[in-house]
Amino acid sequence: MSQLTIVAKSVNSKTLYDHILKFLEEGVYDFGVVWDSEAHRESFIYIIEDFLGEMQDDGKIEQVKVISDRRNNKYTDMEVGIYHIDVYYRQRNCLNTTEILMTIKDVGDLDEDIEAFFANNP
């Protein structure tokens, strides 16, 4: 189970931002990413890049960049299950770049935690 925090900066089009944000949120909650697996995180980044690439091909956005590596994920954060994904894009015909900074806290499987608690505390 994941807990997601999002900070957005320089949003030009709320409609475009909401469309991208919906995709990102669904990805975090529905794709079943194992956040402590670098391969899973990289696969998720490729999915985001493909999605944004389609929007770029449609002429909606340009200058896309997605970062989730050692540049924005400190070892100490990853040890406690905190991961960062930073998405940057520039809407077509705009000067500023929109930033979507996501922090994902891997809180484990809540059902397993509840079962373990009751198994150990009859």
N, C-alpha and C positions, 0 to 999 in steps of 0.2 A: 504494500500500500504506500502511496506517495502523497506528500503534502506539498502543494505548489504555492509559491509566492511570486507575483509578477510586478515589476516596476516598468512603466512605459514612459518614454521621453520623446518629445517633439513629434507628437502624432498630428498629421495633417488631415487625413480623411478617417473619421471615426468608423465609417462603413467598412473601409478596407482593413483597418486595424482590427475591427471586430471579427471579420472573416478569417484573418490570419490567427488571431488569438483563439478562436473557436477550434481551429485545426490543431494548434499547439496544445491546448488543454485536453482535447480528445486524445491526442497522441500520448500525453503523459499518463492519463488515467486508463486508457483502453488498449494500448499496444503491448502491455505486459513487459515493459523494459525492466531488466535486472540492472539497476543503476550502478552496482559495484562491478559490473562487467564492462570493460572498455569496448569490447566488440559490440555489445548491445547498445551502448551509448553512441558509438560510431554509426551503427545502422540507423538509429533514430535520427542522427544528424543528417545522414544521406536522404532519409525520407523528407525531412524538413527542407533540405536544399532542392530536392526534386519538386516539391510543392511550390516553393517560391520561384523555382526556375520556370514552371508552367505559367505563373503569374507574370514573370518577366517576359516570356514569349508572347503573352497576350498584350503586352505593352502597359500593364498596370503599374509595375514597379521596375526599378533598375538598381544597379550596384548592390547586390545582395551579398551578405557575409554572415555566416553562422559559426560561432566559436564555442567549443566545449572541449578544451584540452588543458594542458598544463598552464596555459596563459591565464585562464580564469578559474581553474580548479586547483586549489592548494591541497597538498597532501594531508594536512591536518583536518581540513574540511571533509575530504573523502573518507578519512578514517572513521568519522562519526556519521557518515551517510548523507553528507550534504554535497550536492552537485549543482553546477551553474551552466546554463545555456544562454548565450547572448546572441540575439538575432538583430541584425542591422539591415535596413533596406531604405532606399530612397524612392518615394513615390514619383511617378513620371511627372515632369514639369514642375518639380519643387526643388528648392535649394537645400533644405535641411534633411538630415537622415533620421528616420525613426529608429528608436532603440527599444527593444523588448528584452528586458533582463529577467530571466527566470531562475529561481532558486528552488531546487527540488530536494526535499528531505525524505529520505527513504526511512519510513517508520515501521517497516516490516509488515508481516501479515497479522492484522488485528485479530482475526478468528483464531489463529494459532496461539497468539498471546493469551487470549481469553481462556481457551481450552487448557493451556499449560497452567494458568493461574488456578483454575478450579481443580485441576488434577493434583496440584501441590497443596491446595488449601481446602480439604473436604469439609 
